[in-house]
Amino acid sequence: MKSFQRDGRDIAFIDKGEGEPILLIHGFASNHFVNWVAPGWVKTLRDAGYRAIALDNLGHGSSGKSHDPEDYAPPAMAADAVALLDHLGISAAHVMGYSMGARITAFLARDYPDRVKSIILGGLGLGMVEGVGEWDEIADALRAPDPATVTGERPRMFRTFADQTKSDRLALAACIQTSRALLTPEDMARIDMPALVAVGTRDDIAGNPAPLAEMMPHGQSFDIQGRDHMLSVGDRTFKKRALEFLESVR
């Protein structure tokens, strides 16, 4: 991976292919490889003629780590993504985010509209404005010295995922405290570039995609049939719909 310095910390990224740039922002406790390379997104986008750029968010993957929750507020993480575009000399790009990455993408589109050609919000629908439930138990699970003491299906899932990816668990615990900041319907209405919201029909985290899409002037929604939060990201029908959407806004 390549990297650049922002506020004294490394932000790691990959930059593959040629053509119109699309910036890929991964979800909580994930990284660029798990979210975008392994499920085939980078290859799919490159084969379709796009320049695929994917970063490891602060606290994740090969990027720098912080245990300060304020560093993970979505506006701060959106600013990291814009700094990557600046580093690469890219004036504007399509931006695609999944789960937490979708939230960062929405904040980026709200705060830096001139840098964004279109957005794809995957794995997060109405939860963007209504919330996605109480996740303090996940922070506790990430801080637990012994994973065997973790109870509850969702806390165990995220703890296992963090251990499998060899993540800095204290950085992730700090991240989850502030990265779930909500946008208002008025905020969403300000996002006036083309937008696609895609959520699995078995996703019990994200919330309905259609109401969120309807809040944006140029929003569209897509139901990823039969997929839950974890399996939606690599779904072939999601890739097909995303490419159709990108082609329509080229």
Residue pairs with C-beta under 8 A, 6 or more apart in sequence:
1 12
1 13
1 14
1 32
1 56
1 62
2 12
2 13
2 14
2 15
3 10
3 11
3 12
3 13
3 62
3 63
4 10
4 11
4 13
4 83
4 84
4 87
5 11
6 80
6 83
8 64
9 58
9 63
9 64
9 65
9 66
10 62
10 63
10 64
11 55
11 56
11 58
11 63
11 64
11 80
11 83
11 84
12 32
12 55
12 56
12 61
12 62
12 63
13 32
13 53
13 54
13 55
13 56
13 84
14 32
14 37
14 42
14 52
14 53
14 54
15 51
15 52
15 53
15 88
16 42
16 46
16 51
16 52
16 53
17 42
17 45
17 46
17 49
17 50
17 51
17 52
18 49
18 51
19 49
19 50
19 51
20 49
20 50
20 51
20 93
20 94
20 117
20 250
21 50
21 51
21 53
21 85
21 88
21 90
21 93
21 94
22 45
22 50
22 51
22 52
22 53
22 93
22 94
22 95
22 96
22 246
23 53
23 54
23 55
23 81
23 84
23 85
23 93
23 94
23 95
23 96
24 32
24 35
24 36
24 41
24 42
24 52
24 53
24 54
24 55
24 96
24 97
24 101
25 54
25 55
25 57
25 81
25 95
25 96
25 97
25 98
25 101
25 102
25 104
25 105
25 108
26 32
26 34
26 35
26 36
26 54
26 55
26 56
26 57
26 60
26 97
26 98
26 100
26 101
27 35
27 97
27 98
27 99
27 100
27 101
27 102
27 123
27 233
28 99
28 100
28 158
28 172
28 175
28 176
28 179
29 60
29 158
29 161
29 162
29 165
29 167
29 172
30 60
30 98
30 99
30 161
30 165
31 56
31 60
31 61
31 62
31 165
32 54
32 55
32 56
32 61
33 61
34 165
35 41
35 54
35 98
35 101
35 233
36 42
36 52
36 54
37 54
38 234
39 233
39 234
40 234
40 239
41 52
41 233
41 234
41 239
42 52
42 54
44 239
44 243
45 52
45 243
46 52
48 243
48 246
50 94
50 246
53 84
53 88
53 90
53 93
55 63
55 80
55 81
55 84
56 62
56 63
57 63
57 77
57 80
57 100
57 101
57 104
58 64
58 65
58 66
58 71
58 72
58 77
58 80
58 175
59 65
59 66
59 71
59 72
59 168
59 171
59 172
59 174
59 175
60 167
60 171
60 172
60 175
61 165
65 168
65 171
66 72
66 171
66 174
67 170
67 171
67 174
68 174
69 174
69 175
69 177
69 178
70 76
70 178
71 174
72 174
72 175
72 176
72 177
72 178
72 179
73 178
73 179
73 181
74 103
74 104
74 106
74 107
74 179
74 181
75 107
75 111
77 104
77 107
77 179
78 104
78 105
78 107
78 108
78 111
78 112
79 111
81 95
81 104
81 108
82 108
82 112
82 115
85 91
85 92
85 93
85 115
91 115
92 114
92 115
92 116
92 117
93 115
93 116
93 117
94 116
94 117
94 118
94 119
94 120
94 246
94 249
95 105
95 108
95 109
95 116
95 117
95 118
95 119
95 120
96 105
96 119
96 120
96 122
96 242
97 103
97 104
97 105
97 106
97 119
97 120
97 121
97 122
98 122
98 123
98 124
98 233
99 122
99 123
99 124
99 205
99 206
99 229
100 124
100 179
100 180
101 122
102 121
102 122
102 123
102 124
102 128
103 124
103 128
103 179
103 180
103 181
103 183
104 179
105 119
105 120
105 121
106 119
106 121
106 128
106 183
106 187
106 188
106 191
107 181
107 183
108 115
108 116
109 116
109 119
109 191
109 193
109 195
110 183
110 187
110 190
110 191
113 190
113 191
113 192
113 193
116 193
117 193
117 194
117 249
118 193
118 194
118 195
118 196
118 245
118 246
118 249
119 191
119 193
119 194
119 195
119 196
120 195
120 196
120 198
120 242
120 245
120 246
121 128
121 195
121 196
121 197
121 198
121 209
121 212
122 198
122 199
122 232
122 233
122 238
123 198
123 199
123 200
123 203
123 205
123 206
123 229
123 232
123 233
124 132
124 197
124 199
124 206
124 207
124 212
125 197
125 199
125 206
125 207
125 208
125 209
125 210
125 211
125 212
125 221
126 206
126 207
126 208
126 209
126 211
126 212
127 205
127 206
127 207
128 182
128 183
128 188
128 207
128 212
129 182
129 183
129 184
129 185
129 187
129 188
129 212
129 215
130 182
130 207
131 180
131 182
132 180
132 205
132 206
132 207
133 205
135 176
135 180
137 152
137 154
137 155
138 154
138 155
138 158
138 159
138 176
139 173
139 176
139 177
140 155
141 147
141 150
141 152
141 155
141 156
141 158
141 159
142 158
142 159
142 162
142 169
142 170
142 172
142 173
142 176
143 169
143 170
143 173
144 150
144 159
147 156
147 159
147 160
147 163
150 156
150 159
159 169
162 169
162 172
163 169
185 215
188 212
188 215
188 216
189 215
189 216
189 217
191 216
191 217
191 219
192 216
192 217
192 218
193 218
194 218
194 220
194 245
194 248
194 249
195 213
195 216
195 218
195 219
195 220
196 213
196 219
196 220
196 221
196 222
196 241
196 242
196 245
197 209
197 210
197 212
197 213
197 219
197 220
197 221
197 222
198 209
198 221
198 222
198 223
198 224
198 232
198 238
198 241
198 242
199 206
199 207
199 208
199 209
199 221
199 222
199 223
199 224
199 232
200 206
200 223
200 224
200 225
200 226
200 227
200 228
200 229
200 231
200 232
200 235
201 223
201 224
201 225
201 226
201 227
202 226
202 227
202 228
203 224
203 227
203 228
203 229
203 232
204 228
204 229
205 229
206 229
209 221
209 222
209 223
210 221
212 219
212 221
213 219
213 220
213 221
214 221
220 245
222 238
222 241
224 232
224 235
224 237
224 238
225 237
227 235
227 238
232 238
